[in-house]
Amino acid sequence: MAGRPKQGIDYSGWSVDIFDSDTKIDKLLDSKGWPGFGIYFYLCQRAYKANGYFFEWSYDDCATTARKMGGGINSGTVRETVSYCLQIDLFNKRLFDRWGVLTSRGIQRRYWAVLSERRSKIVYEEYWLLKDVECKGLVKISLKSDVKPTNTNDTPANADVQSIKESKVKKSKGKENKEKETGETGASPDAFSNPELEDAFQTFLTCRRQNGQRLVEKQISILRQELMRLGKDDRERLEIANKSIANGWKSFYTIKKPSRETDGKKGNSNNYPHRDYNYDAIRASMFDQ
């Protein structure tokens, strides 16, 4: 019985002279240091493992990526590094903005080195960057096309890829509808300049997602504005964000400071009205009966 065609790969070959002749890596190290290279390498490996040549990712995933990497990496560093990688073309910016995927020609060359040895050589044409002369025998299918791909080398795999394609079509249409409704694309909203505050904000978004609440970019932008409005400075905004995370709130609220005013009466710890009684008169009436 034929199994599912393997999408990811188990091994990715990196050139031994990556630090000698790759000017993009030089730029990344010069700008973001070894933490930046670590983030880039980590996301490349996720691409190889998940789909082979692309990784579905958005700026909403900064906090999750930082948590999984550990080692002192925070969401602000992840955001800055990915933005810089898109800027210098270590990741393809056009595909990220259009489809929300991280990929590049270099990633795809390493993937093709493995895929070329397989019977089934099928990729999505919207994501593929290499020229036909670089990958002979490759079968490209469209995310939107209903035409079943053909591959004489692996018929069972084609049937299974069709089901994968249909799933991707639904997802891509959903993404397009969201962009039409909100006017937003995969671009990132402005992050808070304070890394600790940005990290808390991303943690708040992660908690929302874990509770099944999916936010679009417009909602995230409004939440940022709300947090800026409620806090007079970053210290107070951080306190508000942490309070919302701890209580599982869906939004941000002003933290009320305890009042120091008292009414001068001790022991008045409830809101019930107090009555004044003439106990001498009550006692006298009891004995007169």
N, C-alpha and C positions, 0 to 999 in steps of 0.2 A: 504493500500500500504506500503510495507516494505521500510524503510529509509536506509540510509548508516549506516554500522556498526560503532559504536563509536570507535575511535582509542585511544584517550587520556583518562585520568581519571580526575574526579573532586576533588578527595581527595587523599592525600598520607599520610600514617601513619608513623611518625617518632618516634622511641623509646624514652621514657622519660629519659632513662639513657645513651643517646648518648654521653654525656660529662663525663660519669663515667667509661665506660667500653670499649670504642672504641679507640684503640691505634692509628688508622689512623687519627682520628679526633684530637687526642692529638698532633700528629706530624704536622698536618696542622696548628693548632692554634699556636704551638710553632714556626713554620717557617714563616707563612704568617699572623698571627694575625687574628683579627675579620674581617678585609676586605677580607682576603683569604677565611675564612669560608663563608662569605656572597656571594662571587662569586661562590663557590662550591654549596651552597644551591640554588642560583638563577638558575644555569644551570640544576640542578636536577629537579627543578620545571618546567623549560621549557620542559624538557624531558617528564615529566608526562602529561603536558598539550598538547604537540604536538603529540607525538606518543605513549605515555604511558610508554615505557621502553627504549627509546633511543632518542638522540637529534642530528640531523645532524649539524655539526659545524666544522669550520676550523680556523686557526690562522688569516685568513683574516677578521674574524668577531670580533676580539678583540676590535676595536674601536666602533663598533656598540653595543657590549655588555656593554662596559664602559658607552656609552652615555645613554643607556636605564636604567642602574642601577643608574647612578648619584652618589650623595653623596661623590664626590671627587675621585671616582675610575677612573683610567686612563687605557689606553690600555696596557701599560707595565705591570701593576699589574695583569691584566687579563691573559696576556700571561704567566707570571711567575707562577701564581697560577695554571693554567691548566696544565702546564708542570710538576709542582710538584705533582698534583693530579694523573697524569699518572704515575709518578715515584713511588709513594707509593701505587698504585693500588686502589685509590678511583674511578678512571676511568680506564677502561680496555685499555691498551696501544696497544695491538694487534689489536683490533677492530678499534681503532682510526686510526692507521697507515694504515690499510687495507681498511677500508670503510669510514673513516671520520665521525664516530659517537661517541658520548659520552654515555657510559652506564657502568654498573657494576653489580655484583651479588646482591649487596644491593638494587640498584634501581629496579632490576627485581623482587626481593622478594616482595618489597612493591607493585609493579605493579600486581604480581600474586595474592596477597591477594584480590585485587579488581576484576581481570579478572576471578578468579575461581568462582565468583558468576554470571558470564554472560553465556548466551547460546553459544555465539561464542567465542571460545578460540583459536585464531589463531595468530601465531608469525612467524617471519622470522628466519629460523634455523641458518643462518650465523651470526645473531646478538645475538642469545640466549645462555646464559651462564649456566643456571641452569640445573641440572641433571633431567632425566625423573622421578625419584622417588620423586622429590620435587614438581612436577607439573603434577599430574595425570589428564588425560583428555585433555591435551594440544595438539593442532594440529600445526605442524611445516611445513611451506612451504619454498621452496628455491627461492632465488632471480632470479636464472638462469633457473629453471625448467619450462617447458611448461605444466607440468601435473597439472590439475585442482585439488585443494585440496578438500577433502571431510570431511564433518562434519555433522553427522546425526542430530545434535541438532539444526542446524540453516542453512537450505538450501539457503534461499534468501541471507543471508550474504555472503555465499561462492562465489556466482556469482559476488557480488560487490568486494570482496577481490581479485578476479582474475584480475579485471581491475586495482586495486591498485598495484598488483604484477607486471603486465605488465609494468606499469609506472616505477616501481623501477628497473626492468630489464634494461630498456632503459637507466636510469640514471647511473646504475652501469657499463654498457658497455661503456658509454661515459667517465666515470671516468677511466676505465681501458685503453681505447684508449689514454687518455691524459697522463697517466703514461708511456705508451709505447713510446709515441712521445717525451716526455720531460725528461724521466728518473727520474721523481720526484714522491714522495709519499705524504702522508698527513703530513710528518714531517715539522717542522717550519724552515725557514731560520734564520740565525743569526740576532737578533734584534740589533738596535743601543743601545749602553750603556747609552746614554742620554735619559731619559724617555720622556722629552718634544719633542725631535727630533723624537723619535719613534712614539709618539702620532700624530705629524704632518704628518709623513709618512703614518700612517694608515688612517688618514683623507683624504690624497691625494688618496689612493687606494679606499676608500669609494666613493669619488666623481667620480672616474673613473667608478666604478660599477653602480652608479646611472645614469650615462650617457650611460649605456648599453654596457660598455667595460669590458668584463670578462678577467681577467689576469690569466695565469698559473704561477706556482711557478718559472719557469725559467725566465719569464719576470720580476717578482717581484725582483728576485735576481739581474738581470741586472740593474734595476732602483736603487736598493740600492747602487750598485757599482758606478753608474753614479753620484748619489748625493754625495757620498764620494769623488769622483774625482773632482767635480766642486767646492766644498767648502774647504777652507784652514783649517777651524775649525768648531766645532759644531754650533757656533753662526752664521756663514755665511751659513752653510748648512740649518739651521732652517729658515733663511731669504729666501733662495732659495725655500724651500718647501712651505712656506707660500705664496710666490709670485705665485708659480704654482697653488696653491689651489685657490687663489683669482681670477686669470685670466682664470681658467678652462683649463690649459694646459695639454697635454697628457704626457709630459716628463718634465725634469728639464733643466734649462738653466742658464748660468752664468749671474749674475746681473752686468750690466755695470755701473760703477761709473761715475758721471758727470765730464767732463773735465774742468779744471781750466785755460787752455790755451786760450788766446784771440789773435786776429790778430791786436789789437790796433786801430780798427776802430769801432766807435759807430754807431749804427743805421743800420749796415749791417746785417739785420736779415733774408735775403734770399740768394739763390744761383744764382740769375740772374746776368749776367755780367753788370758792371756799365761803362758808357761812359763819357768821358770828353768833354764838349762843350765849345767853345769860344763865350760866350754870347754877348760880345761887337761887334764881327764881324758879328754876326747874326743880331743884332739890326741895325748896320750901313747899311747892305745890304737891309734891309727892307725899310729904308728911302730914299735910292738912287734910288729906282724903281719909 
